[in-house]
Amino acid sequence: MTSQPLAPLDLAFWSIESAEHPMHLGALGVFPADSPTAAAHAADLLAARAPAVPGLRMRIRDRWRPPLAPGSPLSLGALAALGGAAREPDPGFDPLGHVRLHPPAADFQAVAGRLMERPLDRERPPWEAHVVPAEDGASFAVLFKFHHALADGLRALALAAGILDPMDLPEPRPRPEPPRRSPLPAVRDLPGLLRGALSDAGRALDIGAAAALSTLDVRSSPALAAGASGTRRTAGVSLDLDDVHRIRKTVGGTVNDVLIAVVAGALRRWLDERGDGSEGVAPRALIPVSRRRPRTAHPQGNRLSGYLIRLPVGDPDPLSRLGAVRAAMDRNKDAGPARGAGAVALLADHVPALGHRLGGPLVGQAARLWFDILVTSVPLPSLGLRLGGHPLTEVYPYAPLARGHALAVAVSTYRGRVHYGLVADAGAVPDLDLLARALTEEVETLLTACGS
């Protein structure tokens, strides 16, 4: 394994982290236990398998000086790398420092909330696996944590799968070798390169202008904002995927449209129940979009963009809410993930490394101005996952909580079930269980509205 410079977006995630706002992804998996030692055996397996997964041995090291060979002149490329960071093998990698077995617990979500609020150790490979046996001995849970600078959702899945039981996957189809390119552009290529640079600059201006316009006429709710308490609470909701498909087939659109509309309806119920009121509320939801294909999930580096939509929380009609979400998502898809206010992540490529270092704290604080809530989908394989022969029965994804935000929502579909993972600031959202219940109630409301 060799040193790998962090991509600009990875460096941005590394730079905006603070003790109160750790930038790690999470996933809580639940497995049935067939013996009192099942959890301990699972922890032993994870620790034994981790050294064989190269990505899990990579730490992130800051590079405040440009990487220059002795006697080499300082180039523009070296200046651009000033203040960067790189992934490199950890010579002292010890899997026992990353895999931890906890005492039995009655509530997996309560344990996950406490663990999600703890930042990862930045001096070691930034990931952890926490194994928690159930008090009744019937099951155990594994909470995976991966820093966003180490992995996006697809990459985190690939890393976790590397220490679960091997899956019988079909052989990937061979890809044609890309044509060899000269390291320096030929003269005939310069007009095309110039057009590309101008196009990139125009796209950056378009994204910046759209993001600025998105801050106008904001109709959010104070319930979605929070100070930097550094505390976390999590909740999980499991729904029948067949119910979601029944709604989709009746109304049209995609499964993702329905899942986002369910969040909008649940927020309406929650705001009304807690007395905050939902009338006129239309918070801006950031919907991350992966720009890599599943078959290419192994390369390092985040490749993310996003869509920004207004959630129709203030609309009292469930079918109207779903129609509004579908229309907003269709508009974003027509424009593509490289344009619009949701594509701000793409601007990271236009910022030098030192800019991310110096501007990281400001960017983190600006998240509240850009969007009000994150609603992200984390893909999972349709094949069953196992650990020590125990099948994965539930999996709740967790997203990082941006500075100034009270709530983040992640969702995965797995083996005929939809799993919502909610992460909230524990001080701002002490009633997260009410929102979790509202998700289930909203699906029932949509089914009734569809005549199902």
Secondary structure, 3 states (H helix, E strand, C coil): CCCEECCHHHHHHHHHCCCCCCCEEEEEEEEECCCCCHHHHHHHHHHHHHHHCHHHHEEEEEECCCCCCCCCCCCHHHHHHCCEEEEEECCCCCHHHCEEECCCECCHHHHHHHHHCCCCCCCCCCEEEEEEEECCCCEEEEEEEEECCCCCHHHHHHHHHCCCCCCCCCCCCCCCCCCCCCCCCCHHHHHHHHHHHHHHHHHHHHHHHHHHHHCCCCECCHHHECCCCCCCEEEEEEEEHHHHHHHHHHHCCCHHHHHHHHHHHHHHHHHHHCCCCCCCCECEEEEEEECCCHHHCCCCCCCEEEEEEECCCCCCCHHHHHHHHHHHHHHHHHHCCCCCHHHHHHHHHHCCHHHHHHHHHHHHHHHHHHCCEEEEECCCCCCCCEECCEECCEEEEECCCCCCECEEEEEEEECCEEEEEEEECCCCCCCHHHHHHHHHHHHHHHHHHCCC
